[in-house]
Amino acid sequence: MKQDGKLIFMVDDDKVILNLLEYVFQGKNGYLIKTFPSGEECIGNLHRKPDLVVLDYILNEEDNNALNGMQTLRKIVEKDSNLPVIILSGKADDNTRQEFLKNGAKTVLGKDDFFVDKLDQVIAAELNTSV
């Protein structure tokens, strides 16, 4: 069950990135962070009614049966088209960015040196909280 804070799901197969995001955002502006290493686990927890999902573009590259970021986004939108999804990517080109936006993502952010600060601003704007 949710408490008073905003529940944010963070999905990335890179444990270092997940740990960083959880460390930076847990408790900030009342955020409650739940991390998942796969799209399947994120989808399986949507009943918890997150306020926002931060989703990696590439998920489980080694497992051809695993959902990738685009497939996960489509399943999230099927279940809740109003749920804001922010895509993180170290590899997305302009065509891929446009495809994510067309499929329901609110924003696509590159994983550059400043992505955490940019993500902070996008989350705050999306959830109407202060940075």
C-alpha positions, -999 to 999 in steps of 0.1 A, spaced: 0 0 0 11 35 -8 18 60 20 15 98 15 46 101 -8 48 97 -46 56 61 -56 82 59 -84 92 27 -101 127 27 -115 135 -1 -140 171 -8 -151 191 -40 -155 222 -21 -144 224 -25 -106 248 4 -103 223 27 -120 194 14 -99 214 19 -67 224 54 -77 188 64 -86 174 49 -54 201 66 -33 195 100 -49 157 99 -50 146 79 -20 128 103 4 135 133 -18 103 154 -20 85 125 -2 93 101 -31 90 64 -24 113 45 -47 108 9 -58 135 -6 -81 131 -34 -106 158 -51 -127 134 -62 -155 103 -50 -173 85 -81 -163 89 -73 -126 77 -37 -131 46 -49 -150 39 -75 -122 39 -47 -97 17 -21 -114 -11 -31 -90 8 -10 -65 -3 21 -85 30 40 -90 28 77 -98 56 75 -123 79 50 -140 115 56 -150 124 29 -175 156 20 -192 157 16 -230 178 -16 -230 168 -43 -206 184 -78 -203 203 -77 -236 215 -113 -229 180 -127 -226 161 -127 -259 129 -136 -242 130 -107 -218 110 -76 -224 129 -46 -237 121 -10 -228 98 -4 -257 78 -36 -250 76 -27 -213 64 8 -222 37 -6 -244 25 -30 -217 25 -2 -191 4 21 -214 -20 -9 -221 -26 -11 -183 -26 26 -175 -24 51 -203 -22 80 -178 8 67 -159 38 89 -168 68 70 -181 103 86 -185 128 67 -207 165 66 -199 189 56 -226 225 55 -233 219 45 -269 187 61 -283 190 79 -316 164 104 -328 142 77 -345 142 56 -313 133 87 -292 104 95 -315 92 59 -313 92 60 -275 73 93 -275 48 80 -301 42 49 -279 34 70 -248 66 80 -231 65 115 -216 103 122 -220 134 104 -233 166 113 -215 201 103 -225 224 88 -198 250 115 -200 270 130 -172 241 151 -161 212 127 -165 205 125 -127 200 163 -125 178 163 -157 158 133 -143 153 152 -111 139 182 -130 116 160 -152 103 140 -122 96 172 -102 78 188 -132 58 156 -139 47 151 -103 44 188 -95 70 187 -67 99 211 -62 135 202 -72 
